[in-house]
Each structure stands twice: as C-alpha cells, then as structure tokens.
Amino acid sequence: MMMVSLTGCIGGEIETEDGEELILEDTDDWPTYHVLTSGDLPACDATTLGRLYYVEAETNFQACSSSGWDVIDFSTPLNQAPRISGAILADDDGHSFGEDMSAEWMYVGQLTWSAVDPEGEAVTVGVDHDRDGTADIMLPRAEGSIVDVAGGMLAVPWNGSIVGERVELSDECYLAFTRMIDLISTDASGVSASYTVQTGALSSSYIFRDMFSAEDIDSVELLFENYVSQDDLDWLDGTATDSDCGGNSGGGPQLSTYEFTAQDSGAAVSSASDDALFSITYSQGNSFDTDFLKITLSVNGNQPVQCYDSTGMGECTYELVPGSFSVGDSFVVFEDGSDLCNEGHDPCEISITIVNSDTNDVLDSITVEVE
C-alpha cells in the first residue's frame, strides 16, 4: 500500500501533506485483480503497490511489494503443533522418600501420556520437571504409560515446581500444595507444544490429600520448606494477625486429637544394622486399623525413610499384631539392614512422623533421642 503523510482533515476530508484530498477505497467493494499469465502483470510501481493479482496460468497469487512482484504460496498447509496430554498417579507417596538416605529425595509416580501430530509427523516427548522450557527426561515413545526404564516409575527431583496456597474451608485453615510437571512434544519439523500435568504435591492425583492444617506444621516444614514462608506458617497456626479462621480463633495452634510418645529402647546402638531404636506408644485418639499405620523417620536431619511392618522392605521395621490399633498399644522400631544410628552419633535425634495412610492425615510428629 502507498504510504502517505496525513496533515489533517478539512470539512471531513483527509488531506496529504501536499494539500491534496486523499480518497480511500470502499472496503465493501474492494477491487480484485486477475491476469492470464505473469507476463500480463502491470508494472509494480507506486500505482500498483500493495495489489494482489491471481495469475491463472500459474495458479498462484502475486503481490506488488517494494521489492517487486512476490509469489504468494498458499499450497503449503500450516504446520500445527502436536496435541499432548498426560497424568501422573503415585501408587504410594512412600516412594517419595526412597530407600537410601544419602540419595536425592525424589517424587515417584506413574506417568501416562499421549502426543499426536495433526500432520502425522513423528514426535518426541520429554518431561520438563523444573519447567524451564527444556525436557529433562526423554520418554521412549509418543504415547504410553511408563516410566523409568529401570524401575517402572517416573522419578523426578522432589524440589521441582510446587505451588502452595492458603485455603479456608468451613472456618478451618489449610496450606494446600500442588505439583506441576510439564510435558514437551516436538514434531519432525521442529514445532513444539507443552502440557502441564497437575497432581498432588505429595500423594498423587488426590489433590485434597495435600492439604495441611495447624497440627501438621512439622510435616509442612519437612516436606515443603522451599515453598512456605514463616508468614504462611504463622497464618496456619493462628498466630498471625491476618489469620481469622474459626478453628484457630483461640490465637494459637489447634490441639491434635491424636497423641503418641516415643522412648529410647534402652539398648545401646552399635555399628550393626538391626539395632532396636525406640518404642512408640499410642496415648490419645481413636482406634484405627494397623494396616493404615505409616511411620517415617528422619535421623539427625537426614532425608526421611519409611518404616515397614515386615523386614527387607525399607531401612527400618516394626512388628504389630494385625487388627485395631488403640490407645495404650505400643511397638518397637528397629533398623532393617541400614545402620541409621550408631556410636558415631551420640545421641541420635530422630524425628518421627506418624500418618494414617487411609486418609493421609498426619496423626502426630514427635522427636526422640537415641543413645
């Protein structure tokens, strides 16, 4: 289109800087141009600048630009980005803690995904767990349900991208955490698309299980220390001035309805890997099934490990009579193939988290010193 400088309007008419009236074409009756061959195109100059001609013999369009006649190619369709979707399900949040305290703490889950290219091109798919726009783990095919080739599960660093939010429900305060992991798919032409998988930060797609109340503050600090501030914790326990939830109206943390106590086993620890560490006694609360009891330990601030009620499954174990777990019941926790606490740590400070795995409620968090 011809570029002109406009100086103003006189009587509703637009003038150029030379004072000449500029007449604009009526877009409802915009002219179309057609020639038989490109040899029939007029000169590409100020008169025809911006015009588009259909050249019949060559079945194309040509436009007059500042560089001359340009062929406009409509024959190549737009290359669309792949369509991609996915979901993550953790079969047991205990996988997160791993079996080796010295290893990096990971989030472990089963990933299901699908990537399809509209043009039928081959695609690659990767997991971008830190959401920086670059795939960190490449998946073996365009769609499926996997997982890490060696272990059958997808393992990504725990401190990936977690979103924490304050939530008020029925006058109760909670901190809720959601994990975000991006999937990136790229077709053979280099066009990419991404999809964000949202799941529970800890336990899977049950997002509301990742909501923590005032009695869970120790767990929040342990699990999500990179994603909460002191202001968040003060709001949660009711000590902050902006925390006005009914459940916290007393101006302090709510009392847990469950209480446990822990005591040194009395047997000196050694360099062996089967020492008796401590006993746990249930001192307050409602009865629940022993199948739903889950014990997690952190020794001297190290990464947590999960204890199991049978040997050979983790780094610590305990024995319980199957059935109902009631006030007054107790059990002893032992090392199970790992020397968690020995003469080199005098004493060992062990942080214990007790969870009802049926509801994923943290029942109590206690500490014991073991010598």
Solvent accessible surface area in square Angstrom, and as a share of the most:
residue,aa,sasa,rsa
1,M,155,0.69
2,M,113,0.50
3,M,171,0.76
4,V,62,0.36
5,S,56,0.36
6,L,96,0.48
7,T,88,0.51
8,G,33,0.32
9,C,92,0.55
10,I,113,0.57
11,G,84,0.81
12,G,71,0.68
13,E,87,0.39
14,I,50,0.25
15,E,34,0.15
16,T,19,0.11
17,E,116,0.52
18,D,116,0.60
19,G,47,0.45
20,E,116,0.52
21,E,95,0.43
22,L,51,0.26
23,I,142,0.72
24,L,124,0.62
25,E,102,0.46
26,D,92,0.48
27,T,97,0.56
28,D,136,0.70
29,D,115,0.59
30,W,132,0.46
31,P,50,0.32
32,T,131,0.76
33,Y,49,0.19
34,H,106,0.47
35,V,18,0.10
36,L,110,0.55
37,T,56,0.33
38,S,45,0.29
39,G,71,0.68
40,D,79,0.41
41,L,26,0.13
42,P,53,0.33
43,A,73,0.56
44,C,39,0.23
45,D,69,0.36
46,A,63,0.49
47,T,99,0.58
48,T,7,0.04
49,L,54,0.27
50,G,41,0.39
51,R,77,0.28
52,L,80,0.40
53,Y,14,0.05
54,Y,68,0.26
55,V,0,0.00
56,E,81,0.36
57,A,71,0.55
58,E,76,0.34
59,T,103,0.60
60,N,30,0.15
61,F,68,0.28
62,Q,13,0.06
63,A,22,0.17
64,C,4,0.02
65,S,36,0.23
66,S,114,0.74
67,S,97,0.63
68,G,22,0.21
69,W,62,0.22
70,D,57,0.30
71,V,89,0.51
72,I,58,0.30
73,D,96,0.50
74,F,139,0.58
75,S,92,0.59
76,T,104,0.60
77,P,106,0.67
78,L,151,0.75
79,N,45,0.23
80,Q,98,0.43
81,A,38,0.29
82,P,6,0.04
83,R,150,0.55
84,I,22,0.11
85,S,54,0.35
86,G,17,0.17
87,A,58,0.45
88,I,6,0.03
89,L,90,0.45
90,A,7,0.05
91,D,100,0.52
92,D,60,0.31
93,D,16,0.08
94,G,6,0.06
95,H,78,0.35
96,S,1,0.01
97,F,17,0.07
98,G,39,0.38
99,E,125,0.56
100,D,76,0.39
101,M,38,0.17
102,S,101,0.65
103,A,47,0.37
104,E,109,0.49
105,W,33,0.12
106,M,51,0.23
107,Y,3,0.01
108,V,21,0.12
109,G,1,0.01
110,Q,78,0.35
111,L,0,0.00
112,T,68,0.40
113,W,5,0.02
114,S,33,0.22
115,A,3,0.02
116,V,67,0.38
117,D,9,0.05
118,P,48,0.30
119,E,72,0.32
120,G,67,0.65
121,E,54,0.24
122,A,81,0.63
123,V,22,0.13
124,T,79,0.46
125,V,1,0.00
126,G,0,0.00
127,V,0,0.00
128,D,1,0.00
129,H,28,0.13
130,D,69,0.36
131,R,95,0.35
132,D,93,0.48
133,G,58,0.56
134,T,86,0.50
135,A,32,0.25
136,D,62,0.32
137,I,55,0.28
138,M,116,0.52
139,L,19,0.09
140,P,79,0.50
141,R,120,0.44
142,A,36,0.28
143,E,89,0.40
144,G,24,0.23
145,S,50,0.32
146,I,17,0.09
147,V,19,0.11
148,D,55,0.29
149,V,137,0.79
150,A,104,0.80
151,G,60,0.58
152,G,36,0.35
153,M,34,0.15
154,L,7,0.03
155,A,33,0.25
156,V,1,0.01
157,P,31,0.20
158,W,4,0.01
159,N,90,0.46
160,G,15,0.15
161,S,27,0.18
162,I,12,0.06
163,V,58,0.33
164,G,38,0.36
165,E,95,0.43
166,R,99,0.36
167,V,38,0.22
168,E,97,0.44
169,L,84,0.42
170,S,109,0.70
171,D,97,0.50
172,E,52,0.23
173,C,2,0.01
174,Y,54,0.20
175,L,4,0.02
176,A,11,0.09
177,F,2,0.01
178,T,14,0.08
179,R,2,0.01
180,M,30,0.13
181,I,3,0.01
182,D,19,0.10
183,L,0,0.00
184,I,28,0.14
185,S,0,0.00
186,T,42,0.24
187,D,6,0.03
188,A,79,0.61
189,S,67,0.43
190,G,52,0.50
191,V,48,0.28
192,S,60,0.38
193,A,25,0.19
194,S,76,0.49
195,Y,82,0.31
196,T,45,0.26
197,V,4,0.02
198,Q,111,0.49
199,T,1,0.00
200,G,0,0.00
201,A,0,0.00
202,L,12,0.06
203,S,8,0.05
204,S,2,0.01
205,S,63,0.41
206,Y,126,0.48
207,I,66,0.33
208,F,156,0.65
209,R,89,0.33
210,D,0,0.00
211,M,31,0.14
212,F,7,0.03
213,S,21,0.14
214,A,5,0.04
215,E,68,0.31
216,D,12,0.06
217,I,32,0.16
218,D,82,0.43
219,S,2,0.01
220,V,0,0.00
221,E,77,0.34
222,L,62,0.31
223,L,15,0.08
224,F,1,0.00
225,E,122,0.55
226,N,93,0.48
227,Y,55,0.21
228,V,26,0.15
229,S,56,0.36
230,Q,114,0.51
231,D,96,0.50
232,D,29,0.15
233,L,13,0.06
234,D,39,0.20
235,W,10,0.03
236,L,0,0.00
237,D,21,0.11
238,G,7,0.07
239,T,75,0.44
240,A,25,0.19
241,T,149,0.86
242,D,86,0.44
243,S,15,0.10
244,D,115,0.59
245,C,2,0.01
246,G,40,0.38
247,G,25,0.24
248,N,4,0.02
249,S,93,0.60
250,G,81,0.78
251,G,47,0.46
252,G,21,0.20
253,P,85,0.53
254,Q,59,0.26
255,L,166,0.83
256,S,25,0.16
257,T,90,0.53
258,Y,46,0.17
259,E,81,0.36
260,F,8,0.03
261,T,74,0.43
262,A,26,0.20
263,Q,130,0.58
264,D,44,0.23
265,S,41,0.26
266,G,71,0.68
267,A,53,0.41
268,A,89,0.69
269,V,12,0.07
270,S,37,0.24
271,S,83,0.54
272,A,44,0.34
273,S,44,0.28
274,D,98,0.51
275,D,17,0.09
276,A,22,0.17
277,L,0,0.00
278,F,0,0.00
279,S,28,0.18
280,I,0,0.00
281,T,48,0.28
282,Y,0,0.00
283,S,49,0.32
284,Q,79,0.35
285,G,25,0.24
286,N,110,0.56
287,S,65,0.42
288,F,23,0.10
289,D,58,0.30
290,T,13,0.07
291,D,106,0.55
292,F,75,0.31
293,L,11,0.06
294,K,13,0.05
295,I,0,0.00
296,T,7,0.04
297,L,1,0.00
298,S,6,0.04
299,V,1,0.01
300,N,57,0.29
301,G,73,0.70
302,N,66,0.34
303,Q,54,0.24
304,P,2,0.01
305,V,1,0.01
306,Q,17,0.08
307,C,2,0.01
308,Y,55,0.21
309,D,83,0.43
310,S,50,0.32
311,T,102,0.59
312,G,72,0.69
313,M,100,0.45
314,G,16,0.16
315,E,15,0.07
316,C,0,0.00
317,T,10,0.06
318,Y,7,0.03
319,E,145,0.65
320,L,38,0.19
321,V,128,0.73
322,P,113,0.71
323,G,36,0.34
324,S,75,0.48
325,F,2,0.01
326,S,38,0.24
327,V,79,0.45
328,G,53,0.51
329,D,54,0.28
330,S,63,0.41
331,F,11,0.04
332,V,53,0.31
333,V,0,0.00
334,F,75,0.31
335,E,3,0.01
336,D,24,0.12
337,G,64,0.61
338,S,31,0.20
339,D,53,0.28
340,L,7,0.04
341,C,0,0.00
342,N,34,0.17
343,E,114,0.51
344,G,69,0.67
345,H,83,0.37
346,D,117,0.61
347,P,50,0.31
348,C,0,0.00
349,E,88,0.39
350,I,0,0.00
351,S,50,0.32
352,I,1,0.01
353,T,19,0.11
354,I,0,0.00
355,V,12,0.07
356,N,17,0.09
357,S,43,0.28
358,D,68,0.35
359,T,64,0.37
360,N,16,0.08
361,D,76,0.39
362,V,12,0.07
363,L,4,0.02
364,D,27,0.14
365,S,31,0.20
366,I,29,0.15
367,T,79,0.46
368,V,12,0.07
369,E,98,0.44
370,V,0,0.00
371,E,109,0.49
